Amino acid sequence: MGYMQRRHELDLLRALMVLGLVFFHTARVFDILPFSIKNGQQSIGMTAFVLFCSLWGMPLLFLIAGFSSRFSLGRRSWSGYLLERTQRLLVPLLFGLLVVVPPQGYCTYLARTGAHLSYWEFYPRFFAVHFEPAFPGFLEAREPVGGFELAHLWFLYYLFLFSVLLLPLFLLLQQQERGRRMVARLTGAAERPGLLFLPGLWLALIEATLGTQMEGGWNICVYLLVFLYGYLLALDARLEQALERRGGRGLVLALLSSLTVLGGYALCLRTNIDPASSHAWPALLLRFIKGWSCWFWLVAILGLGRRLSRALGPALASAGGPQEASPPRPSSRAAALILRVIRYTSPAILPIYVLHQTVIVVIAFHVVRWEAGVPAKFLVTSVSSLVITLLLYELAVRHLPPMRFLFGMKPRCARS
């Protein structure tokens, strides 16, 4: 279990996910679920889209983050890993809370209260907090509307927290003989038919018993476990080969279970049962199937992703990082195009993630007032948000060393 080569299909999946979040969070403006800015007319179609994407979206990002942690620890000491996690996650989290997130709170405050308050008058109110020792959060907003929140940056906070909490276990699995024997047993079990889907049971039990939280539509313990699963999968190539063999079956199970979950949401809403926290049997069953469905989707996406990378050529299946000086030549035009996309988007992923939701909220604050239908408003908001986010990255972040640091990017000369 030595050095792990970087996997381009994971970089591509992560890039597609973060870009897709622009459309996902735009849909939140039009669904029936709580969000900072809401359109007057709400859409069941947008709600179904949001619920469907929530089944696998953020769990997939945490799973890929587990792979990335294995990659990072494979080439760094534990202290270097913590320093890298701090620079990559904690710095953009703090900068984002100070600069990027408050405009979301300001737009929310104006939209819900109708008050006339300048941004600089509002800014101190956003940081009116009191200490609340309730893990995993420790600060509570004093302002009921537009007050302090992590917003979409909860992902960076949780990821940093998980990276620190699981580091001792990662070192045990990676460096100790007992850990290597444990991984070998897991690998042997995963190669048996059907057992690769067993980890979904733990996600199902956690979600059913502990309930759903607001962040991304899952319980925090589900994210923790999925992050650990990603690290475990990256420890042995045979586990990923098992994923590839089970990807097609996982897709069938994912589609069938997703239909069941969406039907369960409809039943809960029709009978006034809270699907997130109720212990009535429809809600418990819904969350149990939802946990299984999540794992089916993760198996399907990673398995089919590996298969696609092999079809496009060895340059995508196993290659160096996207910023290598001499990357291998791709075996097809499609692979060459994908590699160019990856080399541009990989360093941009974190800045785009930090920026995108604030851009959406600011644009939606104005668009929801238009006399237009949901499709037109969604199209205008999503496309303009994507374009403006990319322009902000290109003009205000990418070429400026201080901004690169504040958004968790490596120096332009860095290759690792």
Sequence and secondary structure as in RCSB ss.txt:
>XXXX:A:sequence
MGYMQRRHELDLLRALMVLGLVFFHTARVFDILPFSIKNGQQSIGMTAFVLFCSLWGMPLLFLIAGFSSRFSLGR
RSWSGYLLERTQRLLVPLLFGLLVVVPPQGYCTYLARTGAHLSYWEFYPRFFAVHFEPAFPGFLEAREPVGGFEL
AHLWFLYYLFLFSVLLLPLFLLLQQQERGRRMVARLTGAAERPGLLFLPGLWLALIEATLGTQMEGGWNICVYLL
VFLYGYLLALDARLEQALERRGGRGLVLALLSSLTVLGGYALCLRTNIDPASSHAWPALLLRFIKGWSCWFWLVA
ILGLGRRLSRALGPALASAGGPQEASPPRPSSRAAALILRVIRYTSPAILPIYVLHQTVIVVIAFHVVRWEAGVP
AKFLVTSVSSLVITLLLYELAVRHLPPMRFLFGMKPRCARS
>XXXX:A:secstr
       HHHHHHHHHHHHHHHHHHHHTTTSSS  SS  SS  HHHHHHHHHHHTTHHHHHHHHHHHHHHHHHTT
S HHHHHHHHIIIIIHHHHHIIIIISHHHHHHHHHHHH     HHHHHHHHT EEEEEETTEEEEES TTT    
GGGHHHHHHHHHHHHTHHHHHHHHHSHHHHHHHHHHHHHHTSTTGGGTHHHHHHHHHHHH   SGGGS HHHHHH
HHHHHHHHTT HHHHHHHHHHHHHHHHHHHHHHHHHHHHHHHHHHTT  TTT  SHHHHHHHHHHHHHHHHHHHH
HHHHHHHHHHHH HHHHS   TT SS    SSHHHHHHHHHHHHHHHHHHHHHHHHHHHHHHHHHHHTTSS  HH
HHHHHHHHHHHHHHHHHIIIIITT HHHHHHTT   TT   
